[in-house]
Amino acid sequence: MLRELRTARAGCHRQTTSRGVVPRRPAFTLLELLASIAIIALVISIMLPSMSVMKERARRIKCAATIHQQGAALAMWADTRGRDELPASHAGHGSHQGTWTPQTYDNLHLAETMCVYRSTSQTTGIWDGMGKLYEYDYLEAPEAFYCPSHDGQHPYERYQEVWANPGGQRIYGNYHYRGVPWEFISRKFSQLLPDVTLLTDGMRTVSDFSHVDGCNMLKADLSVRWFEDTNGVILSKLALLEDPLSNSERSEMYLNIWQHLDSNGGKTSSNVGDYDSDYLGSFPDLP
């Protein structure tokens, strides 16, 4: 009798099928559920930084491809239109015409060589520097002037509507063009030594330096190299540029940054603050 009662009670906890008795599946306890959630959260916290690094590496590669495209356009300009000269940045000169010597730093505005279109009045302007490549169809897509890692004040979306008809509005890209002083370095593209840096990430302000831990560089041999700014050299200099400085001091600071990039990954100059003709190339006789 007792055995039959136990069998009946056990039957209440079983589901029967045509094939026989199937035992009930055990459920998770609350403790097990909380432990599983904690493990999943831990795995996600470990993976997120790695995913962020991988995304930035992908953007860095895309940035390098964009710079390579600009380099090819510069070479075509020099070969077909520029008589072996690269397009000048008059915004960097601070005027439409003018020559530059090491003694006239006050006439330079090297922060403005990020500018691709500068206004000449409230309703008109001209393409300048790298913008010449867009004006003459060497680069047809405005997106080619913008870095996928840029998180500053000059994203493509800000200027997207005005590229077709900018009028009197100034347009900035995300890349800093050497632009000037070509008269001092060498105006002939073929005479520049391979390690001279022609283009890099924006340096107008700290927020324009898109990759933070370094930058892609377009060299005169049209190679694209990565500069690992592990010590924050460039960022520290850009931070100083936000302090009250004379235009001469700003210009000299930019020249030193370009010199620092020139010496990275290649031949170094003996004087960091001064350009060396043996390093940068021969100086042609200017007309």
N, C-alpha and C positions, 0 to 999 in steps of 0.2 A: 504494500500500500504506500509506504514512504517512498519507494523507488518510483512508483507511478506519478506521485505528486511532484517529485524533482524533475522528472521528464517533462511533465506538463508545463512547469515554470520555465524550463529551458526552451521549450518550444515557443513561448511568447516572445523570445528575443531572436528568433530565427525567421527568415523568409523561406518559404517552400516553393520549389519549382517542380516541374514534371520529372526532373532528373534527381531530385533529392533535396537535402537541406543545405542552404548557403549561409555561412556565418556572416554577421554584420561587420562592415569595415570600420576599423577604429578611426576616430576623428582627432584633429590636432587639439592639443590642450592650449590654453591661453599663454602659458609660458613658452611653449614651442613656437607659437605664432610670433610672439614678441622677439624671440631669439632670431627667427628668420628675417624679420624686418630689420633688425639691427645689423645682421650680416650683409643684407642687400645695401643698406645705407653706407656701410663701411666700404664695400666694393665700389659703389658709385663715387664716393669721396676720393678713392684712390685713382679711379680712371679719369675723372674730370680734368685734372691738371694735364694729364698726358694728352687728352683729346684737344685741349686748348693749345698745347704746344704743337701738335700735329696740324691743326688748322692754321696756325701762324706760319708754319713751315710751308704749307701749301700756298698761302698768300705771298710769302717771300719768293717762291718759285715763279708765281704768276707775275709779280712785280719785276723780277729779273727778265722775264720774257717780254714784258712791256718796254723795259729800258733797252733791251736788245733791238726791238722794233724801232725805237727812236734812233738808236745808233745807226741802223741801216739807212734810215731816212736822212740822217745827217751826212752820211757818206755819199748818198746819191745827190744831195744838194751840192756838196763840194765838187762832185764830179761833173754834174750837168749844168749847174746854174751859178755856183759860187766861185768859179775859177780857182778851185782849190782852197777856198775860204769858207769858213762856217758862218752861219747867220749871226749877226751881231745883236746884242741886247742893248738898245738905246735907253731902256728904262734903267739899266745898270749904270749907264753913263750919267744919267740925270738930265740928258738933253738929246736931241735928235742927231747932232753932229758933235764931233770932238775927238781929240786924241788924249791919250793917257800916258803919264810917266810915273815912276815911283814917288815923285815929289807932289803929285796932285791927288792924294787920297781924298781930299775934301770934295772932289768932283764926282766921286763914285757913290753909287747906291746899290751895293752888291746884294742886299736883301731882296731887291726887286727883280732879280733875274729869274725868279719863279713866275713872273708875270709873262703871259703869252699874248695878251692884248691890252694895250694901254690907251687911255682916252686922251684926245687932243683938245676936246671941248666937251660941253655937256651932251652933245648929240653925236659926235663923231670920234673915231679913234683909228689906230693902226695895229696890225698884227706885228708882234715884236719877238725877237729871240727865237725860241722854239716854236712860237706861234706862226712863224713864217712857213714852217713845214706844213701846217694846216692850210694856210692861205693858198699855197701853190700845189696842194694835193699830194704832197709827199707822205703825209699822214691824213687819212680821210676821216677817221673816227675820233671824235673828241675824247672818248674813253681812254685813248692811248696816252693821254696826258695825266692820268690819275692812278694812284696806287691803291690796290685793294685793302691795304692795311691802314689807310689814312683815317684818323679819328679826330682831326682838327677842324679848323674853321673853313677849309676850302674843299669840301667834297664835290664830286661831280654833280650831284643833285642840286647844289646851290646855283650852278651856272648852266644847267642842262637846257633851260629855255632860252638862254641868251646867246648861245654859240652861233646860231644861224644868223642873228642880227644883233650884235652886241651894242651898237650905237656908241654912247659915251660911257659905258660901264667897263671898268677894268676887270679882266679875267685872270685868275691864278690857276696854275696847274699844281700838281703835288711834287714836281721834281725841280731841283735847283740846277740851273744851267750855268756853266762856267761863264759863257757869254763874253765877258770882259775880264781882264784887259788883254785882248788879243794883240794889240799893238806892241805890248811888252813881251808877251810869251813868244809869239810867232803867229802871224795871221794865216800862214799856209798850213793846211791840215796835214799834208804829207810830210812836213818838217817836224811835227810834234813827235817826241819819243813815246814809246808804247805805254809807259806808266802814267802819263798825264791824265788826270781825271777830267772828263768833259761834263758829266751829269751824275747827280746823286739824289738822294731823298731831299725833300724840302727842308730848308734851314732858315726860313724867314723868322720863325719863332720855335720854341720848344715843341709846341703842339703840331708843328708841320713835319717834325722828324718822325716819320710814320712807324718805323720798326723798333724804336727805343734802344734796343740792345745792339744796334749796328745799322748798316745801310748797304744797299747795292750800289756799285759804282760802274759807270761806263768809262772805259779807258780809251785812249786814242787809237789803240789797235782794234777797237770795237769789241773787245772782250768785256764781259760783265762779271765782276768779282764782288765777293761779299767782304765787307769790313766789319770785323767783330769788335764792337766798342765796349769791351768788357770792363774797362776802367772808367767808362762814362766821360771820356775826354771831350767828345763833341757836344754832348748834352750840357756839360758844365760850361763850355764856351758859349753855347746858345743861351744859357741862363744869364750869363754875364751881359749878353747883348740886350737884355731887357732892362738893364740898369741905365741911368742917364750917362751917355757917352757922346763924345763929339763924333761927327761923321768920319773924321780921319781915323779915330780909334776903332770905330765899327768896321771900316773898310780894312784896316790892318788885321783885325780879328778874323774876318772872312778869308783874307788871303792866307792867314796861318792855317785855317781849317782846310782850305784846298791843298796847301802844302802837305799837311798831315795825311790827307787822303792819297796824294801823289806818292808819298813814301811808303804807303802800306801795300804789302804784297808785291813789292818790286824794289827798284833801285831807290836808295835813300840819299837825301841831300845833306851836305855837311852843315848848312845853316838853315835852321827850321824857319826863321823869319824872313829869309831872303830867297828869291828865285835865283837859280844858278843856270847860266846859259848852257853849260855842258849837260845839265840834267834835263832841262825842258826842251832843248832843241836850239838850233841856230837862229839868230835874229836876222831876218832879211832886211835889206835896206828899204826903208819906207819911202814912198814918193812924197 
